Each structure stands twice: as C-alpha cells, then as structure tokens.
C-alpha cells in the first residue's frame, strides 16, 4: 500500500463514499506535473492524500485547498 498526493481543481468532500467514481480523477495531477499554465486554468486547487493498493485507490485520508 502506498500513500500518494493528488492535486485537482475538483472539490469532492465525500470522495470516500464513491472513491473509484469520483470526478477528481478526471482532472488529477501529481505535484510534479503541474506547471504555471495548468495552475492558471482554474481559480482553486485541492490536494488529496490517498492510499492506493497498486493503482486502485483505497481511502482518501485528507484534503485541503491549496
């Protein structure tokens, strides 16, 4: 099991109730994938800490606005 940080412009406070189908995944980035051009496309960004089993998300442990 690994813990990863996922950054997305989509806010989903209830992500754990529908983890695999969350809209967060449609616009999800790792921190090193973000550049100023992508950051400027959305006014707000959210950082999710997610536990994964391989490629499968298991649990969102926390989120915050960045």
MIKOL-711154 format. One record per residue (C-alpha): x, y, z. Coordinates in pm, whole numbers. Layout:
<sites>
     xx     yy     zz
      X      Y      Z
...
</sites>
This chain:
<sites>
     xx     yy     zz
      0      0      0
    128    347    -89
     18    696      6
     11    950   -277
    -76   1318   -306
   -318   1401   -585
   -393   1758   -692
   -716   1851   -868
   -932   2158   -934
  -1235   1946   -838
  -1360   1962   -477
  -1508   1633   -356
  -1551   1631     22
  -1733   1296      8
  -1475   1122   -210
  -1456    814     17
  -1821    727    -48
  -1753    688   -424
  -1374    669   -441
  -1335    498   -779
  -1602    709   -948
  -1505   1049   -810
  -1486   1338  -1057
  -1147   1421   -905
   -983   1156  -1124
  -1089   1328  -1449
   -857   1621  -1370
   -599   1473  -1133
   -231   1563  -1131
     76   1478   -929
    261   1781   -792
    548   1749  -1042
    304   1751  -1336
    164   2096  -1255
    309   2398  -1426
    203   2763  -1423
     -7   2722  -1740
   -212   2437  -1589
   -239   2611  -1249
   -375   2925  -1417
   -661   2734  -1580
   -857   2705  -1252
   -907   2951   -965
   -889   2689   -687
   -693   2367   -642
   -729   2088   -387
   -469   1847   -255
   -592   1498   -167
   -392   1241     26
   -499    899    -97
   -397    545     -3
   -351    314   -302
   -323    -62   -340
   -129    -71   -665
   -331    150   -900
   -655    112   -704
   -747    390   -460
   -841    252   -117
   -905    557    102
   -882    936     97
   -724   1031    428
   -739   1411    399
   -782   1703    163
   -707   2073    170
   -735   2376    -55
   -404   2498   -192
</sites>
